[in-house]
């Protein structure tokens, strides 16, 4: 699952994101990474890996995630898309 959004202040957002890691793990995230735009460090893309699309969608639609994103400074509506790892 990829999530792209703008944040008010990356350092505030990152601290809140890191503090949310136990919720992520308990809801199926087994690997994650954070990327910042070169042109705008407050433009963030996060990659979360799940074992099923159902777990990914459940996590993305959780009220707790939505509330946390708002609380840590996510601006506007995030762009979310789902992918499978391509064959080698």
PDB file of N, CA, C and O in Angstrom:
ATOM      1  N   UNK A   1       0.845  -1.164   0.000  1.00  0.00           N
ATOM      2  CA  UNK A   1       0.000   0.000   0.000  1.00  0.00           C
ATOM      3  C   UNK A   1       0.896   1.234   0.000  1.00  0.00           C
ATOM      4  O   UNK A   1       1.812   1.339   0.816  1.00  0.00           O
ATOM      5  N   UNK A   2       0.638   2.150  -0.897  1.00  0.00           N
ATOM      6  CA  UNK A   2       1.340   3.426  -0.955  1.00  0.00           C
ATOM      7  C   UNK A   2       0.385   4.523  -0.491  1.00  0.00           C
ATOM      8  O   UNK A   2      -0.795   4.529  -0.842  1.00  0.00           O
ATOM      9  N   UNK A   3       0.915   5.446   0.299  1.00  0.00           N
ATOM     10  CA  UNK A   3       0.136   6.594   0.761  1.00  0.00           C
ATOM     11  C   UNK A   3       0.977   7.835   0.517  1.00  0.00           C
ATOM     12  O   UNK A   3       2.120   7.912   0.968  1.00  0.00           O
ATOM     13  N   UNK A   4       0.413   8.812  -0.200  1.00  0.00           N
ATOM     14  CA  UNK A   4       1.101  10.076  -0.443  1.00  0.00           C
ATOM     15  C   UNK A   4       0.260  11.203   0.130  1.00  0.00           C
ATOM     16  O   UNK A   4      -0.941  11.293  -0.125  1.00  0.00           O
ATOM     17  N   UNK A   5       0.908  12.061   0.909  1.00  0.00           N
ATOM     18  CA  UNK A   5       0.200  13.200   1.471  1.00  0.00           C
ATOM     19  C   UNK A   5       1.165  14.324   1.811  1.00  0.00           C
ATOM     20  O   UNK A   5       2.376  14.126   1.910  1.00  0.00           O
ATOM     21  N   UNK A   6       0.595  15.506   1.987  1.00  0.00           N
ATOM     22  CA  UNK A   6       1.350  16.664   2.457  1.00  0.00           C
ATOM     23  C   UNK A   6       1.155  16.774   3.958  1.00  0.00           C
ATOM     24  O   UNK A   6       0.079  16.479   4.479  1.00  0.00           O
ATOM     25  N   UNK A   7       2.205  17.203   4.648  1.00  0.00           N
ATOM     26  CA  UNK A   7       2.132  17.384   6.098  1.00  0.00           C
ATOM     27  C   UNK A   7       2.517  18.813   6.436  1.00  0.00           C
ATOM     28  O   UNK A   7       3.252  19.464   5.694  1.00  0.00           O
ATOM     29  N   UNK A   8       2.015  19.291   7.557  1.00  0.00           N
ATOM     30  CA  UNK A   8       2.298  20.662   7.976  1.00  0.00           C
ATOM     31  C   UNK A   8       3.761  20.837   8.357  1.00  0.00           C
ATOM     32  O   UNK A   8       4.373  21.849   8.017  1.00  0.00           O
ATOM     33  N   UNK A   9       4.326  19.856   9.061  1.00  0.00           N
ATOM     34  CA  UNK A   9       5.713  19.934   9.531  1.00  0.00           C
ATOM     35  C   UNK A   9       6.248  18.506   9.618  1.00  0.00           C
ATOM     36  O   UNK A   9       5.784  17.715  10.440  1.00  0.00           O
ATOM     37  N   UNK A  10       7.228  18.176   8.767  1.00  0.00           N
ATOM     38  CA  UNK A  10       7.711  16.804   8.686  1.00  0.00           C
ATOM     39  C   UNK A  10       8.194  16.274  10.037  1.00  0.00           C
ATOM     40  O   UNK A  10       7.877  15.137  10.387  1.00  0.00           O
ATOM     41  N   UNK A  11       8.942  17.052  10.798  1.00  0.00           N
ATOM     42  CA  UNK A  11       9.487  16.537  12.058  1.00  0.00           C
ATOM     43  C   UNK A  11       8.370  16.208  13.055  1.00  0.00           C
ATOM     44  O   UNK A  11       8.471  15.218  13.780  1.00  0.00           O
ATOM     45  N   UNK A  12       7.321  17.010  13.103  1.00  0.00           N
ATOM     46  CA  UNK A  12       6.167  16.718  13.968  1.00  0.00           C
ATOM     47  C   UNK A  12       5.449  15.472  13.458  1.00  0.00           C
ATOM     48  O   UNK A  12       5.098  14.584  14.236  1.00  0.00           O
ATOM     49  N   UNK A  13       5.235  15.414  12.151  1.00  0.00           N
ATOM     50  CA  UNK A  13       4.569  14.257  11.554  1.00  0.00           C
ATOM     51  C   UNK A  13       5.348  12.976  11.829  1.00  0.00           C
ATOM     52  O   UNK A  13       4.769  11.967  12.230  1.00  0.00           O
ATOM     53  N   UNK A  14       6.671  13.018  11.611  1.00  0.00           N
ATOM     54  CA  UNK A  14       7.503  11.812  11.764  1.00  0.00           C
ATOM     55  C   UNK A  14       7.468  11.301  13.199  1.00  0.00           C
ATOM     56  O   UNK A  14       7.400  10.093  13.422  1.00  0.00           O
ATOM     57  N   UNK A  15       7.512  12.195  14.160  1.00  0.00           N
ATOM     58  CA  UNK A  15       7.436  11.776  15.560  1.00  0.00           C
ATOM     59  C   UNK A  15       6.098  11.073  15.821  1.00  0.00           C
ATOM     60  O   UNK A  15       6.066  10.031  16.477  1.00  0.00           O
ATOM     61  N   UNK A  16       5.009  11.630  15.319  1.00  0.00           N
ATOM     62  CA  UNK A  16       3.700  11.005  15.471  1.00  0.00           C
ATOM     63  C   UNK A  16       3.591   9.693  14.722  1.00  0.00           C
ATOM     64  O   UNK A  16       2.997   8.737  15.219  1.00  0.00           O
ATOM     65  N   UNK A  17       4.165   9.643  13.525  1.00  0.00           N
ATOM     66  CA  UNK A  17       4.163   8.406  12.727  1.00  0.00           C
ATOM     67  C   UNK A  17       4.904   7.303  13.470  1.00  0.00           C
ATOM     68  O   UNK A  17       4.413   6.179  13.571  1.00  0.00           O
ATOM     69  N   UNK A  18       6.078   7.624  13.987  1.00  0.00           N
ATOM     70  CA  UNK A  18       6.860   6.622  14.725  1.00  0.00           C
ATOM     71  C   UNK A  18       6.111   6.150  15.969  1.00  0.00           C
ATOM     72  O   UNK A  18       6.197   4.978  16.335  1.00  0.00           O
ATOM     73  N   UNK A  19       5.381   7.047  16.615  1.00  0.00           N
ATOM     74  CA  UNK A  19       4.610   6.688  17.795  1.00  0.00           C
ATOM     75  C   UNK A  19       3.400   5.809  17.485  1.00  0.00           C
ATOM     76  O   UNK A  19       2.786   5.255  18.397  1.00  0.00           O
ATOM     77  N   UNK A  20       3.058   5.681  16.221  1.00  0.00           N
ATOM     78  CA  UNK A  20       1.912   4.891  15.780  1.00  0.00           C
ATOM     79  C   UNK A  20       2.322   3.482  15.335  1.00  0.00           C
ATOM     80  O   UNK A  20       1.483   2.712  14.867  1.00  0.00           O
ATOM     81  N   UNK A  21       3.600   3.145  15.479  1.00  0.00           N
ATOM     82  CA  UNK A  21       4.112   1.882  14.933  1.00  0.00           C
ATOM     83  C   UNK A  21       3.480   0.644  15.567  1.00  0.00           C
ATOM     84  O   UNK A  21       3.276  -0.353  14.874  1.00  0.00           O
ATOM     85  N   UNK A  22       3.167   0.678  16.855  1.00  0.00           N
ATOM     86  CA  UNK A  22       2.559  -0.508  17.468  1.00  0.00           C
ATOM     87  C   UNK A  22       1.175  -0.765  16.886  1.00  0.00           C
ATOM     88  O   UNK A  22       0.787  -1.920  16.709  1.00  0.00           O
ATOM     89  N   UNK A  23       0.422   0.296  16.584  1.00  0.00           N
ATOM     90  CA  UNK A  23      -0.886   0.129  15.943  1.00  0.00           C
ATOM     91  C   UNK A  23      -0.696  -0.471  14.549  1.00  0.00           C
ATOM     92  O   UNK A  23      -1.427  -1.380  14.155  1.00  0.00           O
ATOM     93  N   UNK A  24       0.282   0.037  13.808  1.00  0.00           N
ATOM     94  CA  UNK A  24       0.548  -0.493  12.466  1.00  0.00           C
ATOM     95  C   UNK A  24       0.814  -1.996  12.535  1.00  0.00           C
ATOM     96  O   UNK A  24       0.197  -2.776  11.810  1.00  0.00           O
ATOM     97  N   UNK A  25       1.730  -2.392  13.406  1.00  0.00           N
ATOM     98  CA  UNK A  25       2.095  -3.812  13.516  1.00  0.00           C
ATOM     99  C   UNK A  25       0.904  -4.662  13.926  1.00  0.00           C
ATOM    100  O   UNK A  25       0.713  -5.757  13.397  1.00  0.00           O
ATOM    101  N   UNK A  26       0.100  -4.172  14.862  1.00  0.00           N
ATOM    102  CA  UNK A  26      -1.044  -4.961  15.325  1.00  0.00           C
ATOM    103  C   UNK A  26      -2.154  -5.054  14.276  1.00  0.00           C
ATOM    104  O   UNK A  26      -3.088  -5.842  14.430  1.00  0.00           O
ATOM    105  N   UNK A  27      -2.058  -4.262  13.221  1.00  0.00           N
ATOM    106  CA  UNK A  27      -3.060  -4.293  12.157  1.00  0.00           C
ATOM    107  C   UNK A  27      -2.482  -4.776  10.822  1.00  0.00           C
ATOM    108  O   UNK A  27      -3.014  -4.467   9.756  1.00  0.00           O
ATOM    109  N   UNK A  28      -1.398  -5.529  10.897  1.00  0.00           N
ATOM    110  CA  UNK A  28      -0.921  -6.247   9.727  1.00  0.00           C
ATOM    111  C   UNK A  28       0.249  -5.667   8.966  1.00  0.00           C
ATOM    112  O   UNK A  28       0.700  -6.280   7.999  1.00  0.00           O
ATOM    113  N   UNK A  29       0.761  -4.512   9.356  1.00  0.00           N
ATOM    114  CA  UNK A  29       1.924  -3.951   8.655  1.00  0.00           C
ATOM    115  C   UNK A  29       3.159  -4.742   9.080  1.00  0.00           C
ATOM    116  O   UNK A  29       3.499  -4.767  10.263  1.00  0.00           O
ATOM    117  N   UNK A  30       3.839  -5.394   8.120  1.00  0.00           N
ATOM    118  CA  UNK A  30       5.044  -6.138   8.475  1.00  0.00           C
ATOM    119  C   UNK A  30       6.319  -5.477   7.966  1.00  0.00           C
ATOM    120  O   UNK A  30       7.421  -5.891   8.327  1.00  0.00           O
ATOM    121  N   UNK A  31       6.174  -4.459   7.135  1.00  0.00           N
ATOM    122  CA  UNK A  31       7.326  -3.703   6.650  1.00  0.00           C
ATOM    123  C   UNK A  31       6.816  -2.333   6.229  1.00  0.00           C
ATOM    124  O   UNK A  31       5.705  -2.208   5.714  1.00  0.00           O
ATOM    125  N   UNK A  32       7.636  -1.300   6.450  1.00  0.00           N
ATOM    126  CA  UNK A  32       7.225   0.052   6.076  1.00  0.00           C
ATOM    127  C   UNK A  32       8.450   0.890   5.771  1.00  0.00           C
ATOM    128  O   UNK A  32       9.553   0.596   6.231  1.00  0.00           O
ATOM    129  N   UNK A  33       8.242   1.941   4.987  1.00  0.00           N
ATOM    130  CA  UNK A  33       9.303   2.908   4.726  1.00  0.00           C
ATOM    131  C   UNK A  33       8.674   4.265   4.439  1.00  0.00           C
ATOM    132  O   UNK A  33       7.536   4.360   3.979  1.00  0.00           O
ATOM    133  N   UNK A  34       9.447   5.314   4.723  1.00  0.00           N
ATOM    134  CA  UNK A  34       8.995   6.691   4.559  1.00  0.00           C
ATOM    135  C   UNK A  34       9.911   7.384   3.558  1.00  0.00           C
ATOM    136  O   UNK A  34      11.133   7.246   3.627  1.00  0.00           O
ATOM    137  N   UNK A  35       9.317   8.130   2.626  1.00  0.00           N
ATOM    138  CA  UNK A  35      10.058   8.854   1.596  1.00  0.00           C
ATOM    139  C   UNK A  35       9.601  10.297   1.581  1.00  0.00           C
ATOM    140  O   UNK A  35       8.408  10.580   1.693  1.00  0.00           O
ATOM    141  N   UNK A  36      10.559  11.218   1.441  1.00  0.00           N
ATOM    142  CA  UNK A  36      10.261  12.645   1.326  1.00  0.00           C
ATOM    143  C   UNK A  36      10.600  13.117  -0.075  1.00  0.00           C
ATOM    144  O   UNK A  36      11.578  12.669  -0.673  1.00  0.00           O
ATOM    145  N   UNK A  37       9.786  14.021  -0.593  1.00  0.00           N
ATOM    146  CA  UNK A  37      10.061  14.637  -1.880  1.00  0.00           C
ATOM    147  C   UNK A  37      11.336  15.474  -1.780  1.00  0.00           C
ATOM    148  O   UNK A  37      11.579  16.111  -0.755  1.00  0.00           O
ATOM    149  N   UNK A  38      12.136  15.477  -2.816  1.00  0.00           N
ATOM    150  CA  UNK A  38      13.340  16.297  -2.854  1.00  0.00           C
ATOM    151  C   UNK A  38      12.979  17.778  -2.913  1.00  0.00           C
ATOM    152  O   UNK A  38      13.624  18.606  -2.271  1.00  0.00           O
ATOM    153  N   UNK A  39      11.940  18.108  -3.691  1.00  0.00           N
ATOM    154  CA  UNK A  39      11.545  19.505  -3.853  1.00  0.00           C
ATOM    155  C   UNK A  39      10.801  20.063  -2.644  1.00  0.00           C
ATOM    156  O   UNK A  39      10.894  21.256  -2.357  1.00  0.00           O
ATOM    157  N   UNK A  40      10.062  19.207  -1.933  1.00  0.00           N
ATOM    158  CA  UNK A  40       9.254  19.664  -0.808  1.00  0.00           C
ATOM    159  C   UNK A  40       9.310  18.602   0.299  1.00  0.00           C
ATOM    160  O   UNK A  40       8.611  17.593   0.210  1.00  0.00           O
ATOM    161  N   UNK A  41      10.117  18.809   1.323  1.00  0.00           N
ATOM    162  CA  UNK A  41      10.261  17.787   2.370  1.00  0.00           C
ATOM    163  C   UNK A  41       8.990  17.531   3.170  1.00  0.00           C
ATOM    164  O   UNK A  41       8.939  16.572   3.939  1.00  0.00           O
ATOM    165  N   UNK A  42       7.961  18.364   3.009  1.00  0.00           N
ATOM    166  CA  UNK A  42       6.677  18.121   3.675  1.00  0.00           C
ATOM    167  C   UNK A  42       5.708  17.331   2.787  1.00  0.00           C
ATOM    168  O   UNK A  42       4.540  17.162   3.138  1.00  0.00           O
ATOM    169  N   UNK A  43       6.190  16.855   1.650  1.00  0.00           N
ATOM    170  CA  UNK A  43       5.438  15.936   0.797  1.00  0.00           C
ATOM    171  C   UNK A  43       6.000  14.547   1.054  1.00  0.00           C
ATOM    172  O   UNK A  43       7.162  14.268   0.761  1.00  0.00           O
ATOM    173  N   UNK A  44       5.161  13.681   1.605  1.00  0.00           N
ATOM    174  CA  UNK A  44       5.616  12.390   2.113  1.00  0.00           C
ATOM    175  C   UNK A  44       4.905  11.252   1.392  1.00  0.00           C
ATOM    176  O   UNK A  44       3.705  11.323   1.129  1.00  0.00           O
ATOM    177  N   UNK A  45       5.657  10.204   1.076  1.00  0.00           N
ATOM    178  CA  UNK A  45       5.087   8.950   0.584  1.00  0.00           C
ATOM    179  C   UNK A  45       5.510   7.854   1.550  1.00  0.00           C
ATOM    180  O   UNK A  45       6.687   7.724   1.889  1.00  0.00           O
ATOM    181  N   UNK A  46       4.532   7.069   1.986  1.00  0.00           N
ATOM    182  CA  UNK A  46       4.786   5.962   2.910  1.00  0.00           C
ATOM    183  C   UNK A  46       4.406   4.672   2.207  1.00  0.00           C
ATOM    184  O   UNK A  46       3.383   4.601   1.526  1.00  0.00           O
ATOM    185  N   UNK A  47       5.237   3.650   2.376  1.00  0.00           N
ATOM    186  CA  UNK A  47       4.952   2.326   1.833  1.00  0.00           C
ATOM    187  C   UNK A  47       4.738   1.379   3.007  1.00  0.00           C
ATOM    188  O   UNK A  47       5.589   1.272   3.890  1.00  0.00           O
ATOM    189  N   UNK A  48       3.601   0.696   3.012  1.00  0.00           N
ATOM    190  CA  UNK A  48       3.298  -0.315   4.025  1.00  0.00           C
ATOM    191  C   UNK A  48       3.079  -1.644   3.307  1.00  0.00           C
ATOM    192  O   UNK A  48       2.351  -1.715   2.317  1.00  0.00           O
ATOM    193  N   UNK A  49       3.711  -2.684   3.816  1.00  0.00           N
ATOM    194  CA  UNK A  49       3.516  -4.026   3.267  1.00  0.00           C
ATOM    195  C   UNK A  49       2.595  -4.817   4.189  1.00  0.00           C
ATOM    196  O   UNK A  49       2.723  -4.778   5.413  1.00  0.00           O
ATOM    197  N   UNK A  50       1.666  -5.536   3.565  1.00  0.00           N
ATOM    198  CA  UNK A  50       0.704  -6.397   4.253  1.00  0.00           C
ATOM    199  C   UNK A  50       0.716  -7.767   3.581  1.00  0.00           C
ATOM    200  O   UNK A  50       1.179  -7.906   2.448  1.00  0.00           O
ATOM    201  N   UNK A  51       0.209  -8.768   4.280  1.00  0.00           N
ATOM    202  CA  UNK A  51       0.100 -10.102   3.690  1.00  0.00           C
ATOM    203  C   UNK A  51      -1.183 -10.281   2.886  1.00  0.00           C
ATOM    204  O   UNK A  51      -1.320 -11.269   2.165  1.00  0.00           O
ATOM    205  N   UNK A  52      -2.125  -9.345   2.996  1.00  0.00           N
ATOM    206  CA  UNK A  52      -3.362  -9.459   2.207  1.00  0.00           C
ATOM    207  C   UNK A  52      -3.920  -8.070   1.916  1.00  0.00           C
ATOM    208  O   UNK A  52      -3.694  -7.120   2.666  1.00  0.00           O
ATOM    209  N   UNK A  53      -4.643  -7.979   0.826  1.00  0.00           N
ATOM    210  CA  UNK A  53      -5.291  -6.725   0.455  1.00  0.00           C
ATOM    211  C   UNK A  53      -6.370  -6.367   1.468  1.00  0.00           C
ATOM    212  O   UNK A  53      -6.625  -5.189   1.719  1.00  0.00           O
ATOM    213  N   UNK A  54      -7.002  -7.379   2.050  1.00  0.00           N
ATOM    214  CA  UNK A  54      -8.042  -7.129   3.048  1.00  0.00           C
ATOM    215  C   UNK A  54      -7.473  -6.411   4.270  1.00  0.00           C
ATOM    216  O   UNK A  54      -8.084  -5.474   4.783  1.00  0.00           O
ATOM    217  N   UNK A  55      -6.299  -6.854   4.735  1.00  0.00           N
ATOM    218  CA  UNK A  55      -5.663  -6.194   5.883  1.00  0.00           C
ATOM    219  C   UNK A  55      -5.255  -4.767   5.525  1.00  0.00           C
ATOM    220  O   UNK A  55      -5.402  -3.852   6.336  1.00  0.00           O
ATOM    221  N   UNK A  56      -4.749  -4.582   4.326  1.00  0.00           N
ATOM    222  CA  UNK A  56      -4.337  -3.245   3.888  1.00  0.00           C
ATOM    223  C   UNK A  56      -5.531  -2.294   3.852  1.00  0.00           C
ATOM    224  O   UNK A  56      -5.446  -1.170   4.346  1.00  0.00           O
ATOM    225  N   UNK A  57      -6.631  -2.738   3.273  1.00  0.00           N
ATOM    226  CA  UNK A  57      -7.810  -1.875   3.173  1.00  0.00           C
ATOM    227  C   UNK A  57      -8.427  -1.615   4.538  1.00  0.00           C
ATOM    228  O   UNK A  57      -8.898  -0.510   4.808  1.00  0.00           O
ATOM    229  N   UNK A  58      -8.426  -2.619   5.395  1.00  0.00           N
ATOM    230  CA  UNK A  58      -8.954  -2.436   6.746  1.00  0.00           C
ATOM    231  C   UNK A  58      -8.138  -1.391   7.500  1.00  0.00           C
ATOM    232  O   UNK A  58      -8.697  -0.525   8.173  1.00  0.00           O
ATOM    233  N   UNK A  59      -6.822  -1.474   7.385  1.00  0.00           N
ATOM    234  CA  UNK A  59      -5.938  -0.499   8.027  1.00  0.00           C
ATOM    235  C   UNK A  59      -6.186   0.895   7.455  1.00  0.00           C
ATOM    236  O   UNK A  59      -6.331   1.856   8.212  1.00  0.00           O
ATOM    237  N   UNK A  60      -6.236   1.014   6.148  1.00  0.00           N
ATOM    238  CA  UNK A  60      -6.414   2.321   5.495  1.00  0.00           C
ATOM    239  C   UNK A  60      -7.743   2.969   5.862  1.00  0.00           C
ATOM    240  O   UNK A  60      -7.844   4.195   5.901  1.00  0.00           O
ATOM    241  N   UNK A  61      -8.753   2.165   6.130  1.00  0.00           N
ATOM    242  CA  UNK A  61     -10.080   2.689   6.433  1.00  0.00           C
ATOM    243  C   UNK A  61     -10.354   2.830   7.927  1.00  0.00           C
ATOM    244  O   UNK A  61     -11.452   3.228   8.317  1.00  0.00           O
ATOM    245  N   UNK A  62      -9.373   2.508   8.766  1.00  0.00           N
ATOM    246  CA  UNK A  62      -9.611   2.546  10.210  1.00  0.00           C
ATOM    247  C   UNK A  62      -9.772   3.983  10.711  1.00  0.00           C
ATOM    248  O   UNK A  62      -9.062   4.891  10.280  1.00  0.00           O
ATOM    249  N   UNK A  63     -10.696   4.161  11.607  1.00  0.00           N
ATOM    250  CA  UNK A  63     -10.951   5.477  12.187  1.00  0.00           C
ATOM    251  C   UNK A  63      -9.735   5.964  12.970  1.00  0.00           C
ATOM    252  O   UNK A  63      -9.420   7.153  12.956  1.00  0.00           O
ATOM    253  N   UNK A  64      -9.060   5.055  13.643  1.00  0.00           N
ATOM    254  CA  UNK A  64      -7.880   5.439  14.423  1.00  0.00           C
ATOM    255  C   UNK A  64      -6.789   6.018  13.523  1.00  0.00           C
ATOM    256  O   UNK A  64      -6.147   7.003  13.888  1.00  0.00           O
ATOM    257  N   UNK A  65      -6.574   5.422  12.362  1.00  0.00           N
ATOM    258  CA  UNK A  65      -5.588   5.955  11.421  1.00  0.00           C
ATOM    259  C   UNK A  65      -5.992   7.349  10.962  1.00  0.00           C
ATOM    260  O   UNK A  65      -5.169   8.264  10.948  1.00  0.00           O
ATOM    261  N   UNK A  66      -7.246   7.513  10.592  1.00  0.00           N
ATOM    262  CA  UNK A  66      -7.718   8.817  10.116  1.00  0.00           C
ATOM    263  C   UNK A  66      -7.550   9.891  11.187  1.00  0.00           C
ATOM    264  O   UNK A  66      -7.115  11.004  10.891  1.00  0.00           O
ATOM    265  N   UNK A  67      -7.892   9.559  12.428  1.00  0.00           N
ATOM    266  CA  UNK A  67      -7.753  10.520  13.523  1.00  0.00           C
ATOM    267  C   UNK A  67      -6.290  10.860  13.787  1.00  0.00           C
ATOM    268  O   UNK A  67      -5.948  12.018  14.025  1.00  0.00           O
ATOM    269  N   UNK A  68      -5.434   9.848  13.742  1.00  0.00           N
ATOM    270  CA  UNK A  68      -4.006  10.076  13.976  1.00  0.00           C
ATOM    271  C   UNK A  68      -3.404  10.930  12.872  1.00  0.00           C
ATOM    272  O   UNK A  68      -2.611  11.830  13.151  1.00  0.00           O
ATOM    273  N   UNK A  69      -3.764  10.666  11.632  1.00  0.00           N
ATOM    274  CA  UNK A  69      -3.233  11.454  10.526  1.00  0.00           C
ATOM    275  C   UNK A  69      -3.598  12.924  10.699  1.00  0.00           C
ATOM    276  O   UNK A  69      -2.764  13.804  10.486  1.00  0.00           O
ATOM    277  N   UNK A  70      -4.823  13.183  11.077  1.00  0.00           N
ATOM    278  CA  UNK A  70      -5.248  14.559  11.303  1.00  0.00           C
ATOM    279  C   UNK A  70      -4.454  15.184  12.450  1.00  0.00           C
ATOM    280  O   UNK A  70      -4.001  16.324  12.353  1.00  0.00           O
ATOM    281  N   UNK A  71      -4.293  14.428  13.533  1.00  0.00           N
ATOM    282  CA  UNK A  71      -3.618  14.930  14.726  1.00  0.00           C
ATOM    283  C   UNK A  71      -2.140  15.254  14.474  1.00  0.00           C
ATOM    284  O   UNK A  71      -1.611  16.194  15.067  1.00  0.00           O
ATOM    285  N   UNK A  72      -1.477  14.500  13.613  1.00  0.00           N
ATOM    286  CA  UNK A  72      -0.041  14.711  13.402  1.00  0.00           C
ATOM    287  C   UNK A  72       0.261  15.625  12.212  1.00  0.00           C
ATOM    288  O   UNK A  72       1.420  15.786  11.830  1.00  0.00           O
ATOM    289  N   UNK A  73      -0.784  16.223  11.627  1.00  0.00           N
ATOM    290  CA  UNK A  73      -0.542  17.279  10.656  1.00  0.00           C
ATOM    291  C   UNK A  73      -0.680  16.937   9.192  1.00  0.00           C
ATOM    292  O   UNK A  73      -0.172  17.671   8.344  1.00  0.00           O
ATOM    293  N   UNK A  74      -1.361  15.830   8.863  1.00  0.00           N
ATOM    294  CA  UNK A  74      -1.607  15.529   7.454  1.00  0.00           C
ATOM    295  C   UNK A  74      -2.604  16.557   6.916  1.00  0.00           C
ATOM    296  O   UNK A  74      -3.655  16.796   7.511  1.00  0.00           O
ATOM    297  N   UNK A  75      -2.253  17.151   5.788  1.00  0.00           N
ATOM    298  CA  UNK A  75      -3.093  18.177   5.165  1.00  0.00           C
ATOM    299  C   UNK A  75      -3.849  17.572   3.993  1.00  0.00           C
ATOM    300  O   UNK A  75      -3.265  16.896   3.147  1.00  0.00           O
ATOM    301  N   UNK A  76      -5.147  17.819   3.951  1.00  0.00           N
ATOM    302  CA  UNK A  76      -5.958  17.339   2.836  1.00  0.00           C
ATOM    303  C   UNK A  76      -6.186  15.840   2.880  1.00  0.00           C
ATOM    304  O   UNK A  76      -5.935  15.177   3.886  1.00  0.00           O
ATOM    305  N   UNK A  77      -6.668  15.332   1.765  1.00  0.00           N
ATOM    306  CA  UNK A  77      -6.969  13.911   1.627  1.00  0.00           C
ATOM    307  C   UNK A  77      -5.759  13.182   1.047  1.00  0.00           C
ATOM    308  O   UNK A  77      -5.255  13.568  -0.008  1.00  0.00           O
ATOM    309  N   UNK A  78      -5.288  12.133   1.722  1.00  0.00           N
ATOM    310  CA  UNK A  78      -4.140  11.395   1.182  1.00  0.00           C
ATOM    311  C   UNK A  78      -4.526  10.610  -0.073  1.00  0.00           C
ATOM    312  O   UNK A  78      -5.679  10.219  -0.251  1.00  0.00           O
ATOM    313  N   UNK A  79      -3.550  10.396  -0.918  1.00  0.00           N
ATOM    314  CA  UNK A  79      -3.721   9.516  -2.075  1.00  0.00           C
ATOM    315  C   UNK A  79      -3.263   8.136  -1.631  1.00  0.00           C
ATOM    316  O   UNK A  79      -2.154   7.986  -1.117  1.00  0.00           O
ATOM    317  N   UNK A  80      -4.105   7.127  -1.825  1.00  0.00           N
ATOM    318  CA  UNK A  80      -3.769   5.767  -1.418  1.00  0.00           C
ATOM    319  C   UNK A  80      -3.942   4.854  -2.626  1.00  0.00           C
ATOM    320  O   UNK A  80      -4.953   4.924  -3.325  1.00  0.00           O
ATOM    321  N   UNK A  81      -2.952   3.997  -2.870  1.00  0.00           N
ATOM    322  CA  UNK A  81      -3.084   2.998  -3.918  1.00  0.00           C
ATOM    323  C   UNK A  81      -2.438   1.708  -3.466  1.00  0.00           C
ATOM    324  O   UNK A  81      -1.521   1.699  -2.645  1.00  0.00           O
ATOM    325  N   UNK A  82      -2.938   0.621  -4.022  1.00  0.00           N
ATOM    326  CA  UNK A  82      -2.526  -0.725  -3.638  1.00  0.00           C
ATOM    327  C   UNK A  82      -1.835  -1.392  -4.821  1.00  0.00           C
ATOM    328  O   UNK A  82      -2.244  -1.231  -5.971  1.00  0.00           O
ATOM    329  N   UNK A  83      -0.788  -2.138  -4.518  1.00  0.00           N
ATOM    330  CA  UNK A  83      -0.045  -2.833  -5.567  1.00  0.00           C
ATOM    331  C   UNK A  83       0.358  -4.214  -5.080  1.00  0.00           C
ATOM    332  O   UNK A  83       0.308  -4.508  -3.886  1.00  0.00           O
ATOM    333  N   UNK A  84       0.758  -5.055  -6.022  1.00  0.00           N
ATOM    334  CA  UNK A  84       1.430  -6.322  -5.733  1.00  0.00           C
ATOM    335  C   UNK A  84       2.855  -6.194  -6.230  1.00  0.00           C
ATOM    336  O   UNK A  84       3.113  -5.507  -7.218  1.00  0.00           O
ATOM    337  N   UNK A  85       3.769  -6.844  -5.560  1.00  0.00           N
ATOM    338  CA  UNK A  85       5.149  -6.858  -6.020  1.00  0.00           C
ATOM    339  C   UNK A  85       5.217  -7.617  -7.330  1.00  0.00           C
ATOM    340  O   UNK A  85       4.676  -8.717  -7.446  1.00  0.00           O
ATOM    341  N   UNK A  86       5.877  -7.035  -8.313  1.00  0.00           N
ATOM    342  CA  UNK A  86       5.985  -7.655  -9.621  1.00  0.00           C
ATOM    343  C   UNK A  86       6.825  -8.923  -9.600  1.00  0.00           C
ATOM    344  O   UNK A  86       7.682  -9.100  -8.735  1.00  0.00           O
ATOM    345  N   UNK A  87       6.573  -9.794 -10.551  1.00  0.00           N
ATOM    346  CA  UNK A  87       7.342 -11.035 -10.669  1.00  0.00           C
ATOM    347  C   UNK A  87       8.774 -10.713 -11.068  1.00  0.00           C
ATOM    348  O   UNK A  87       9.030  -9.736 -11.772  1.00  0.00           O
ATOM    349  N   UNK A  88       9.680 -11.523 -10.623  1.00  0.00           N
ATOM    350  CA  UNK A  88      11.102 -11.324 -10.953  1.00  0.00           C
ATOM    351  C   UNK A  88      11.424 -11.862 -12.312  1.00  0.00           C
ATOM    352  O   UNK A  88      12.571 -11.781 -12.752  1.00  0.00           O
TER     353      UNK A  88
END
